[in-house]
Amino acid sequence: MFSVLKSLNREQRSAFLASFLGWTLDAFDFFLLTFVIADIAKDFSTGIPVVADAIFLTLAMRPVGAFIFGILAERFGRKPVLMFDILFYSAMELATAFSTSIEMLLIFRALFGIGMGGEWGLGASLALETVPAKARGLVSGILQQGYAVGNLLAAVVFWTLYEYIGWRGMFIVGVAPALLVLYLRLGVKESPVWEATRSERLNFVASLRESVRGRWPLFIYVVILMGCFNSMSHATQDLFPTFLKIQHGLGPHATGAITVVANLGAITGGVVFGAYSERLGRRRTIMLATLLIPLVIWTYTVVGTPVLLAASAFVVQFLVQGAFAMVPVHLNELSPEGARGTFPGFAYQLGNLLASKNQPLQATFAARHGNNYGLAITLLAIVAALLVSLVTWLGPERKGVAFAGQEAEKP
């Protein structure tokens, strides 16, 4: 199953690692906020739903970043634009630490969303355009779990450092991703697919227009699919620490530890489902994972001990991120040639925009039902998971398709 990773050469491993770390540290910066929503609300004398709007603004601005940075990457290459993007979102993370009002914090989180929106598409295209076709499924599964690893790192920081550095100190720690730029600069080469089509990108606007001509139905389909996917993922993750702290009264140590266990489940699920997608196909893998989610997510409404909460969270995230493992490879394989820096990331983040109001709505629903965050998480997750399965079943698949300068996957 994993022997394909041993076949990667040095350049392929470096691109894969850089893309994985970029998404990991991006997610780390995003999830730091989810652990301190209640604390920020208390400091700025406002309600949790108001602070939850910071998550909404981050998600809502991600399509803007995906489009801007994606267009730049089509013209100037994946690597230099990715480096600038990482520096930008790291700066916005640091600025969040020095917010003096809730309005200022919301502005910085919106700007952070622009940077976060750019990273996913750039990193995914750089990695998947570099590795051979036969490795895409496993690489996609591991790459997407950078999101879970980022959540895990945020949980560890909250678990071990929060009582010493407070919520502002956590955002200062969040500037760490800027160091990744050094690795990108020194150890990673440009995407070979971009290099193979470099001469065609001099007039990149015309090239991009030609690439997407007649493919608007596909683009709309992918946006809807990503709206369902992101509703499912964010429904189970973003308010989970608040669920543990408010509904179950757990402290930083227990909340951090349970979230770590949940993300270990996510990482395991992403790797396993990603690897087996080479046998099952992308669509069947997604549908298998999502149809199992309703069978386990309901436990959030009945279990109450930390051990059982951790066990439930492990299985839930194993399935949620097992399905999400397919997103990078599925979108890149569906993407038109010549638009892979823009199409997957922009569609992904527009899907995030469709799902961006879920967290404030979940928080409001929970507040109106006796702070029952478990019920709010469960209801949205079940609906979203079933929609992901349905929309996936209705859509296309191009597993193993050849990218420019690469051979197609052999059957």
N, C-alpha and C positions, 0 to 999 in steps of 0.2 A: 504493500500500500504506500509506504513512504520511500521506497527505493528511488522514485523519480526525483526526489530532492537531492539525492547524491549525484545525480547526473548533471545538475546545474553547474555551469562553470563559474569562475570568480565574478565576472561581470554580472551574470544573472543573479547570483546570490546577493551581491551588493545592492542591486536595484530592488530586489525583493525585500531585503532587510531595511533599506532606507524607507521604502513605502510603508512597510509594517510599522516602523517606529514613528513615522510621521502621523499616521492615523491613530496610533496608540497615544501619543502625546497630545494630539488634538482632542481626543476623547477625554483624556486626563483633565485637561483644562476645562472642558465642558462640564464634566461630572462633579468637579469640585463645588460648583454652585449648588448641586442637588443635595449635598450634605448639610448645607448651612442656610437653607431657605428660612427656617424658623428663626434662626439667630439674626439674620439680616432684617427680617420683619420686626423683630423686637428692637433692634438698634435704631431703626428708622421709624419706629412707632406706626407701623402699618400692618396690614393683614397678609397672611400667607398667599392668598390668591393674587395679590398685587405683586409680590416678589416672584411668583410663578410666571408672571408676564415676562420676566427676564428670559425664561426658557422659550416662551413664545417668540419673543423678538429675535433671539439667536436663531431659532429654526426658520423664522420668516425671512431673515436676511441671507440665509445660506444660498438660495437660488441666485441672488445678486452676485455673490462671490464666485459661485460655480460658473456663471456666464462670463464675468469679467476675466477671471484667471484662466478659464478654459479657452477663451478667444486668444488671450496672450500666449498660452501654451501651444496653440495651433501654429502661431507665427514664429515664436522665439524658442520653442522647445519645452519639454516637460521639466527638465532639471532646473534651469535658472528661475523659472516662474515659481516652481515649488519652493525654492530657497527663499524667495522674497515673501511668498505667502506665509511661510512658517514664522519669519521675523515679524510680519504684520500681526498675526493673531497672538503671538507671544507678547507683543507690546500692549495689545488691548487687554490681555489677561492681567498684566502688571498694573495697568491703569485702573482696572476694576478695584484693586486693593486700596486705592486712594480716593474712592468715591466719597463725597461728603453729603450726598443726598440720594434718595431712591431714584430721582430723575436722572442724575448723573450715572448711577450704576446701570440703569436701563439703556442709556445711550452707549456706554462702553460695551454692554453685552450685545447690543445690535451690531456694533462695529466688529466685535469678535465673531459674530455670526457670518460676516462677509468673508473673513479669513478661513473660518472653519468650512464654509461652503466650497471654497476653492480647493482645499487639500485633498478631499476624498477622490475627486475625479482625476486630479493630477497624479496622485500616488498610484491609483488603480491602473491608469493607462501606462504609466512608466513600468510598473511591475509586469503587467500582463502582456505588454508589447515586447518585453524582454525575454520572458521565459518561453520554452517550447510549448506547443499546443497541448501535449500530453500531460503537462504539469499544471495546467490552468485551474482545474477543479480543486486540487489540494492547495495550491498557492492562494486561490480565492478564499477558500475556507479559513486558512491561517491569516491571510491579510485582513479579512473582515473582522477577525477576532482581536485585532488591535484595538477595536472599540471596547471590547470586554476587558482587555488587559488595561486599557486606560481607566476604565471604571474601577477595576481592581486596585490600581495604583492610587486612585483618588481615595478609595476606601481605606487603604493602608495609611495614607497621610492623615486622614481624618481620625483613624483608630489610634495612631501613635503620637501625632503632633498637635492635634487640634487644641487640647487643653493647655498647651504651652504657647501656641502662636495665634490662636483665635481665627476667625474667618478671614480677616485681612491678611494674616500671615500665610494662609493657605493659597491665596491668589498670588502672593509674592513667590511662593514655591513654584507656582504655575508658569513662571517665566523660563523654566528649565528647557522646554522644547527648542529654544533658540540655539542651543548647543548642537542640535542635529544638523544645522546648516554647515558646520565644519566638516562633518562626515560626508554630506552630500557634495560639498565642494571638492573634497580630496579623494573620495573613494568610489564615486558613482559616475557612470558614463550616461550619455544621452540615450534615449530610447532608439533602438535600431530601426524600428518602424518609422519613427519621425525622420530619422536620418535618410532612410530609403526614399522618402517622399519630400525631402527638403526643398528641392528645386521647384516642386509644384506649389509650395506654400508662400512663394514670394508675393503672389496676389492671393493672400489667404482668405479674404472675404469672398471672392468669386469661387475659390476652391471649396470653402465651407458651404456656400449656397448650393453649389452643384452636388455636394455630398448628401445634403438633406432634401434635395428636390424630390417631391413625390413620396416622401417618407413621413409625412405629418401624422397619418393614422397610427403608425408604429410609435412615434414620439408620444402621442396622446395616450396610447395604451400603456407605455412604460411609466409615464407620469402617474396614471391611475394606480398601476401596480405598486409603485413606490409610495404613493399616499397610503395604501393599505398596509404595506410593509412597515412604514415608519410609525403608523398608528399602533400597530402591534408591538413593535420594539419599545417605543417611548412609553406606551401604556404600562409596560411591565417593569420599567427601569427608573424613570425620572422621579417618580414620587415614592419609590420603594423605601428609601431611607426615612422619608417623612412618615410613611406607613408604620415603620418599625418604632420610630421615636414617639409619635403622637398617639397612635392607636394602641401600641403595646408598651409604651413607657420605657423603652430600652435606652440605655446610655450610649455614649460614643464608642466604647469598646465593643459592646455587643452588636451595635448597628454596623460598625466597620467590619467585624468578623463575619457576620451573616452575609454582608454584601460581597466580601471576598469569596465565600463559598459559592454564592450565586454566580459570580464571574468565572470561577473555576469550572462550573457547569457549562457556562457559555463557551469558554475556550475549548473544552472537550467536545461539545456538540458541534462547534464550527469545524474543527479538524476532522472529526469522524464523518460528518455528513459531506464535507467538502471532498474528502477522499473517495467516498462511495458514489459521489455524483458522476464520476467517470464511468461507472457501471450502470447506474440507474438513470442517468440523464439529469439535466438541471430541473426540469418541470416536475418530474416524479419525486425527486428529492425534496423539493419545496413542499409539495402537497402532502407527502408522508409526514414531515415534521409538523406542519401547521394543523393537520387534522387530529394530531395527538394532543395539541395544546389544551383544548377545552376539557380533556379528560383529567388534567392535573392542576390547572390554574384555579379551579374552584376551592382547592384546599386552603387558599389564602383567607377564605371567609370562615374557616372552622378551626384551624390550628392556632395554638397560642404560645407554646413553649419555644424558646430560642432554637432548640435542636430540631424540632419539627418544622419551624419556619425556614431554617437553613436547608433542610432536606427538600422541602417543597420548592424553594428558590433555585436550588441546584438543578432539579429536573425541569422546571419551567424554562430556565435560561438555556439549558441543554437543547431544548426543542426550538425555542425562539431564535437563538443564534445559529442553530443548526440549519434552519431555513434561510436565515439572513446570509449564511456563508456563500450562498449561490449568487448573491446580488452583484458583486464585482465582475465575476466571470460571465454571468448571464447578460448583463447590460453591455459589457464590452464586446461580446460575441454578436449581440443584436445590433450594435452600433454600426452606422455606415462608415466605410473606410474614408479617412480624411477628416473625420469629425469625432474621433475617439477621445480627444482631449476635452471636448465640449459636450457631446451628446450624452454620455453616461452620467457625468457629474451634474449637468444642468437638469436632466430628467429626474435624477435622484433627489436633488435639492428642491425641485418644484413639488415633488411628492412630500418632502418634509414640510413645505409650505402648506399643503393641504392638511397635514396632520398637526400643524404648529399650535393650534388652539386647544388641543386635547388636554394638555396639562392644567391650564387654568380651569377648564370645564370639569376635569376630574377633581381638582381641589375644591371647587365650589360644590360639586355633587357630594363629596365626602363631608364637607362642613355642614351641609343641610341634612345629612343623615347621621348625625352624631359622631362626626370624624371617622366614619367607616371607610377608610382608604382601601381596605382589602376588597370591599364590594365594588368600589369605583374602578380599581385596577382590573378586577376579574371581568366585569361586564364589558368594558372596552376591549380587553385583550381577546375575549371569545369572539366578539363580533368581527374584529379586525382579522383574526387568524382565519376564520371561515371565509372572509372576503378575499384574503390573499390566496387561499386555495382555489377559490372559484375563478378569480381573474387569471391566475397562472394557468389553470386548465384550459381557459379560452384562448390563450396566447400562443405565440410561436416559440421555437427553440432552434438554435444554430450551433449546437455543441461541436467543438473542434474545428470550426470554420477557420480558414487560413487568413492571417493578417498579412499586410504588404511585407514582402521580404521573408515570410515564414512559410513553412509547409503545413498543410492541413494535418489534423490528427489522423493517424491511421486507424481504421476500424479493427 
